């Protein structure tokens, strides 16, 4: 398969998941600001921008408002925003027209043309986030139903899984969530789309630590870190990115699989108390691992590709 096609499919998966995850986090954050009159809007907005990797002005005399957060993370024409991610997904789909279905292209194209062009849409923030989640789900469902399980599919799924790990880690890295006035675990779970699945699994036993454990280690929930790392590893195994002789002689034979496997086993086989002792540092380490794995895939599969980044790449 051409490296151009592999790169495009990989980034379609990443950009779609980025738009979906950002919409979820943003929607819950804005709803919390409306419901909790005692919440410090400036501090909360700064924390959210930090979680999403956006630069924040250091001047304490210039408060950050929910409107500014909405503009930057949803509508702004800059890396990392919802609008920019959806447009980038459509552009990559245009480059990979020969391997995606007509239905998938049509869905991405329809989404692209419905995006606000240099202005805020007529609907409100909540409606916009709902629309984004719905459009991403439609595109993902069409891809699941119409794409063969060949190399393009595995690159698409690999990109989606790597981005999903990064988005979940960003949410769990927020120190502010553990000290909010409401139930912090509910906010975290809703931001990751995991609230109902968690309540079904644990019911009244819901606590902050149990919620973090669910989002990190649950093998059945598709947005958990361990599940996404497992899917990414399976995609890399299916792609088999090294020569056949090396793959027969070595158990783990490429850098990306080694990085993702180490990150997964480090979570699975350590006591949860160690992870929870410093969740910010642990999530930062996890983000660095998936960023390095993404770079390893890029160097091996599409070395001529131009460098892409969200807002910042973790070094």
C-alpha positions in Angstrom: 0.0 0.0 0.0 1.3 3.5 -0.8 2.6 5.4 2.2 0.4 8.3 1.1 -2.7 6.1 1.6 -1.4 4.7 4.9 -0.7 8.1 6.3 -4.1 9.5 5.3 -6.0 6.6 6.8 -4.0 6.8 10.0 -4.8 10.6 10.4 -8.4 10.2 9.5 -8.7 7.9 12.5 -6.9 10.4 14.7 -8.7 13.5 13.6 -12.1 12.0 13.9 -11.4 10.7 17.4 -9.9 14.1 18.3 -13.0 15.9 17.3 -15.2 13.5 19.1 -13.2 13.5 22.3 -12.9 17.3 22.3 -16.6 17.7 21.9 -17.3 15.4 24.8 -14.9 17.1 27.1 -16.0 20.6 26.1 -19.7 19.8 26.5 -19.3 18.5 30.0 -17.1 21.3 31.0 -19.4 24.0 29.8 -22.4 22.3 31.4 -20.5 22.2 34.8 -19.9 25.9 34.6 -23.6 26.5 34.1 -24.7 24.2 36.9 -22.1 25.2 39.6 -22.2 28.9 40.4 -19.4 28.5 42.9 -16.9 27.2 40.4 -14.0 29.6 39.5 -14.6 30.1 35.8 -11.1 31.5 35.1 -9.3 28.7 36.9 -11.5 25.9 35.5 -11.1 27.2 31.9 -7.3 27.5 32.3 -7.2 23.9 33.5 -9.3 22.7 30.5 -7.1 24.5 28.0 -4.0 23.0 29.7 -5.5 19.5 29.5 -6.1 20.0 25.8 -2.6 21.2 25.2 -3.6 24.8 24.3 -1.4 27.7 25.3 -2.8 29.9 28.1 -1.8 33.5 28.8 0.1 33.8 32.0 -1.3 37.1 33.0 -3.6 36.6 35.9 -5.3 39.9 35.3 -6.8 38.6 32.0 -9.5 36.1 33.0 -10.2 33.2 30.6 -13.9 32.9 30.0 -16.1 30.0 28.8 -16.7 31.9 25.5 -13.0 32.0 24.8 -12.6 28.3 25.6 -15.5 27.5 23.2 -14.0 29.6 20.4 -10.6 28.0 20.7 -11.6 24.4 21.2 -14.6 24.3 18.9 -14.6 26.9 16.2 -11.2 28.4 15.8 -9.2 27.6 12.7 -6.2 26.4 14.6 -4.7 22.9 15.3 -6.7 20.9 17.9 -10.1 22.6 17.5 -13.1 20.5 16.5 -13.6 22.4 13.2 -10.0 22.1 12.2 -10.0 18.3 13.1 -13.0 17.6 11.0 -11.7 19.6 8.1 -8.4 17.7 8.3 -10.2 14.4 8.4 -12.0 15.3 5.2 -8.8 16.5 3.5 -7.1 13.2 4.3 -10.1 11.3 3.0 -9.9 13.2 -0.3 -6.3 11.9 -0.6 -7.4 8.3 0.1 -10.5 8.2 -2.1 -9.4 4.9 -3.8 -9.6 2.9 -0.5 -12.6 4.4 1.3 -16.2 3.8 0.3 -18.4 6.3 -1.5 -20.7 6.4 1.5 -17.8 7.2 3.9 -16.5 10.0 1.6 -20.1 11.4 1.3 -20.5 11.4 5.0 -17.2 13.3 5.6 -18.0 15.7 2.8 -21.4 16.4 4.2 -19.9 17.1 7.6 -17.3 19.4 6.1 -19.8 21.5 4.3 -22.0 21.9 7.4 -19.1 23.3 9.4 -19.2 27.0 10.3 -17.0 29.0 7.9 -15.4 31.8 9.8 -18.3 32.3 12.2 -20.1 30.5 15.0 -23.0 28.2 13.9 -26.6 29.2 14.6 -27.1 26.4 17.1 -25.7 26.6 20.7 -22.6 25.0 22.1 -24.4 21.9 23.5 -26.2 21.3 20.2 -22.9 21.7 18.3 -21.1 19.2 20.5 -24.1 16.8 20.1 -23.9 17.2 16.3 -20.1 16.6 16.2 -20.5 13.3 18.2 -23.3 12.2 16.0 -21.4 13.0 12.8 -18.3 11.2 14.0 -20.4 8.2 15.0 -22.0 8.1 11.5 -18.6 8.2 9.8 -17.3 5.5 12.1 -20.3 3.3 11.6 -20.1 3.6 7.8 -16.4 2.8 7.9 -17.2 -0.3 10.0 -19.9 -1.5 7.6 -18.2 -0.7 4.3 -14.4 -1.1 4.6 -12.6 -4.4 4.1 -10.5 -5.5 7.0 -7.2 -4.9 5.1 -4.3 -2.5 5.6 -6.2 0.7 5.1 -8.7 -0.4 7.8 -6.0 -1.3 10.2 -4.3 2.1 9.8 -7.6 3.8 10.4 -8.3 1.8 13.5 -4.7 2.3 14.7 -4.9 6.1 14.5 -8.3 6.1 16.3 -7.0 3.9 19.1 -3.8 5.9 19.6 -5.8 9.1 19.7 -8.3 7.6 22.1 -5.6 6.7 24.6 -4.3 10.3 24.4 -7.7 11.8 24.9 -8.5 9.7 27.9 -5.1 10.4 29.4 -5.6 14.1 29.0 -8.9 14.0 30.9 -7.5 11.9 33.7 -4.4 14.2 34.0 -6.6 17.1 35.2 -5.9 17.8 38.8 -8.9 20.1 39.0 -11.4 17.2 38.4 -10.5 15.5 41.7 -11.2 18.7 43.6 -14.4 19.9 42.0 -17.4 20.6 44.2 -19.6 18.0 42.5 -18.9 14.3 42.1 -15.5 14.3 40.2 -15.9 10.7 39.0 -19.2 11.6 37.3 -17.5 14.5 35.4 -14.6 12.3 34.3 -16.9 9.5 33.1 -19.3 11.7 31.2 -16.4 13.5 29.5 -15.2 10.1 28.2 -18.7 8.8 27.4 -18.4 6.1 30.0 -20.9 7.2 32.7 -23.7 4.7 31.9 -21.3 1.8 31.3 -19.6 2.4 34.6 -22.8 2.7 36.6 -24.0 -0.6 35.1 -20.8 -2.3 36.1 -20.4 -0.8 39.6 -23.6 0.8 40.6 -23.5 2.4 44.1 -19.9 1.6 44.5 -18.9 4.6 42.4 -15.8 6.5 43.7 -13.1 8.6 42.1 -10.6 5.9 42.3 -12.9 3.3 40.9 -13.8 5.6 38.0 -10.1 6.0 37.2 -9.6 2.3 37.4 -12.5 1.7 35.0 -11.1 4.2 32.4 -7.6 2.8 32.7 -8.0 -0.9 33.0 -11.5 -2.1 32.0 -11.0 -4.7 29.2 -14.6 -4.5 27.9 -15.2 -0.8 27.6 -14.0 0.5 24.2 -12.7 3.9 25.5 -10.6 2.5 28.3 -6.9 2.9 28.0 -6.1 -0.8 28.2 -8.8 -1.7 25.6 -7.5 1.0 23.1 -3.9 -0.1 23.6 -4.9 -3.7 23.0 -6.7 -2.7 19.7 -3.7 -0.7 18.6 -1.3 -3.6 19.3 -3.6 -5.9 17.3 -3.5 -3.5 14.4 0.2 -3.3 14.4 0.4 -7.1 14.6 -1.9 -7.4 11.5 0.1 -4.8 9.6 3.4 -6.7 10.4 5.7 -3.7 9.7 9.0 -5.7 9.7 10.5 -8.3 7.4 9.1 -11.8 7.7 12.3 -13.4 9.0 12.6 -10.9 11.8 9.0 -11.4 12.8 9.6 -15.1 13.1 12.7 -14.7 15.3 11.6 -11.9 17.6 8.6 -11.8 19.9 8.2 -8.1 19.7 9.9 -6.8 16.6 9.0 -3.1 16.1 9.4 0.0 18.2 5.7 1.0 18.1 4.5 -2.3 19.5 7.2 -2.3 22.1 6.2 1.2 23.3 2.5 0.4 23.4 3.0 -3.0 25.0 5.2 -1.5 27.7 2.6 1.2 28.4 -0.2 -1.4 28.7 1.7 -3.9 30.9 2.9 -1.0 33.1 -0.7 -0.2 33.8 -2.0 -3.8 34.1 0.6 -5.3 36.4 1.3 -2.5 38.8 -0.8 -1.9 41.9 -3.5 0.7 41.2 -2.4 2.6 44.3 0.9 3.4 42.7 -0.8 4.8 39.6 -3.2 6.9 41.7 -0.4 8.2 43.9 0.5 10.6 41.2 -2.0 10.4 38.3 -0.8 13.5 36.6 2.7 12.1 36.2 1.4 8.7 35.2 -0.9 10.2 32.5 2.0 12.4 31.2 4.1 9.2 30.9 1.3 7.5 29.0 0.9 10.4 26.6 4.6 10.4 25.9 4.5 6.7 25.2 1.6 6.9 22.6 3.3 10.0 21.1 6.5 8.1 20.6 4.6 5.1 19.2 2.9 7.4 16.7 6.2 8.8 15.7 7.6 5.3 15.3 4.7 4.4 13.0 5.2 7.6 11.0 8.9 7.0 10.5 8.5 3.4 9.4 5.4 3.6 7.2 5.3 7.2 5.8 8.8 8.6 6.2 8.2 11.3 3.5 5.1 12.6 5.3 5.1 16.1 6.5 5.1 16.4 10.3 1.8 16.9 12.0 1.0 17.8 15.5 -2.1 18.7 17.6 -0.9 21.8 19.5 2.3 20.3 20.9 3.9 17.0 20.7 5.2 15.5 23.9 8.9 15.3 23.8 
